[in-house]
């Protein structure tokens, strides 16, 4: 899948498929690249997650961007989302450490246990966003919860993006576990640090993915 994704992404970034162009059909791409339909669909899904293409039911897959510079997740760019997350989720973690109830801790612990056992990526992504929403609920301020609800779809898209291209899932589980332990201890400082570390790692992964696409574009299709 990674080889197919790299091939298609490089073709888009070189301009072989311009913005507005329709990609060849799945059948045609499958024959040309000599890959199975499931592998091809996974690669096409990753292209869409990166924001390079969009799938239109009954019409096909169309190119909507020529490069991954600042990925867009729903209505928000990655940079805007990260800025807000730093200003909201880090202090929220601190408040949650001070105000969390036994019920909040029970929900977070059970949710994290399920995430660590989950094998389906789509299900894990859904629980990932629920985890962050539950942390906001533990802060006992409905405004915080409303803010996270507003960006929930973008968080899900970002999570899927990082899992598809950055292999972030296991690392994210460990970061979530550190946060839950800080909340159980009631340590505001540790909770803030755990959330800050989590967001730092998200930013690093995003930066690495963007740099990789720039490197691919600079080297061209024959350079490895």
N, C-alpha and C positions, 0 to 999 in steps of 0.2 A: 504494500500500500504506500509506504514512504517513497519508494522509487517512482511509482505512478504519480503521486502527488507532486514530487519534485519536478518531474517532466512537465506536467501540465502547468504548474506554477511558473516555471521558467519560460514556457511558451507564451504565457500571458504577459509576463514582465518584459519579454523581448519584443512584444507587440505583434506576435504571430496571430494572436486573438486580441483585437482591439476592444475598447470599451463599447458596449452595445452589440458586439458580435455574439452569435450563438455558437456554443461548442458543438462538435459533432455528436451524433446520437450515442447512447450507451453501447449499442450494438457495434457501431462503426469504431468507436474508441477501443472497445474490447478486442476487435479483430486486429486493429492497428498495433495496439500495445501488447497483444497476446496475453491478456489477463482475464480472470473470471469476472462475472458480473458483480458478485459481492465485493471483491477487492476494488473494482472500479467505483462502485457506489460509495464505498467508504472514502476513497480519495476525493470524489466529487463533493461529498458531505464536508470534508475537511476544507476544501476550497471555499465553500460557502461560509463555513465557520470563520475563516480568515477574512471574510468580507470581499473576496475577489469576484465571486459569482453570486447569482441568485437563481433559484429554480422556480420556474413558472409552470404550474400544473397544465399539462396538455400541450405545452409549447416548447419546453426544453430548458437548458441551462444557459444563462447569458452572463457575459463578463460585465461587471459594474465598477471595477477598479483595476488599475494596472500594477499596483504594488501595495505591500503591507507596510505603511509608514506609521500610522496611528490607528490601530484597529478600532472599528466601531462595533459596539455591542448594543443592538437595538437602537435606542435614541441617543446614546451617549458614546463619546470616544473613550478609549482606554485612559488617556491622560486626565480627562475630566473626572472619570469615575474614580481613579486612584486618588486624586486630590480631595474629593469629597469623602472617600473612605477614610483617609488619614484624619480628617477633621471631625468625623462623626464616630466611626467604629472604635477608634482608640480610646477616646474618653468614655464611650458607651461601655467598653469592657471594664473600665475602672469603676463606673457606677454600678455595673452588674456585680462586681466583686463585693461591693458594700451592701447592696440591696437584695441580692438574689434570695429566693426562698427555697425551701427543701423541694418544692414541686418543680421549680425552675431547674435545679440541679439534677433532679431525677429525669426530667425530659431531655436535658442535654446529654446526660450520661447514656441513656438508652439510645438516643439518636446517634451518638458517636459510635456506640457498639454496633449498631446496624450498618453504619457507613463503612466500618472497618471489615465487615463481613460481606458487604454487597459486591457482587460480581458484574452487575449490569451498569454500564457507564451512565446511561440516561437516568436510571433510578438514583445513582449516587449523586449526580448533579442536582437533582431535585432536592435531595436531602441536604446537600451542601448549602443551598440557599435557605432552606428551612433552619439549618443550624445558626446561620448569621441572624436570621429573624428572631430565633429563640433567645439568643444572647441579648438582642435589643429589648425583648420583652422582660428579661431579667433585670434590666436597668430601671424598671418600674416607671417609665415615662412614655406615655402613648405617642408623643411626638417623635421620639426616636424610632419607635416601631413603624410609624407612618413613613418616615424617611427611607428606611430599609425596604418597605413595601414598594415605594416608588422606584427604587433601583433594582428590585428583585429580578426582573426579567433580564436586565443587563448583567447582573451578577451570574445568572444561570448561563448566559451566552459566553461570558468571560471564562467561567469554569469549564465549559465544554471545549472552548478554544485551547485552554491551557492543558487539558487532558489529552486532546487530540494531538497537539503539536509539542507539548512540553513535558509530558509524562509526570504531571504534578500530583497525581492522586495520592500515592502513599505518603509523600512528603506533606501534603496538605492534612492528611489524617493525623500525622504526628504533631503538626502545629496546632490543630484543633484540640488534640489531647492535652498539650501543654496549657492551652487556654482554660480548658475545663478544670484541670488540676489547680490552676491559680484561682479560679472562681470557687472551687470547693474549699481552698485554704482561706478564702476571703481576703486575699492580698491584692489590693488595688494596684500597687506598683507592678507586681508580677503579671497581672492580667493585662495592663496597658502594654507592658513590654512584649508579652506573648502575641497580642494582636498586632503590634507594630512590626514584630518579626515576620508574622504571617503576611502582612501587606507588603513588606520589603521583598519577601521571596516571590510574591505574585509579580511585583514590578520587575524583578530581576529576570524572571522567566519570560515575561512579555518582551523585555529588551533583547534577550537572547534570540527569541524567535524573529524579531524584526531585523536584527543584525544578520541572522542567517539568510534571510531573504535578500538583503542587500548584497551579501557576499555572493550568493548564487547568481544574482543579476550582473555583478561586476565580472565574475569569472567566465560566465557564458556557459553554454550547454556542454562543451567538450572538456571543461576543466574540472578536475576532481582533486 
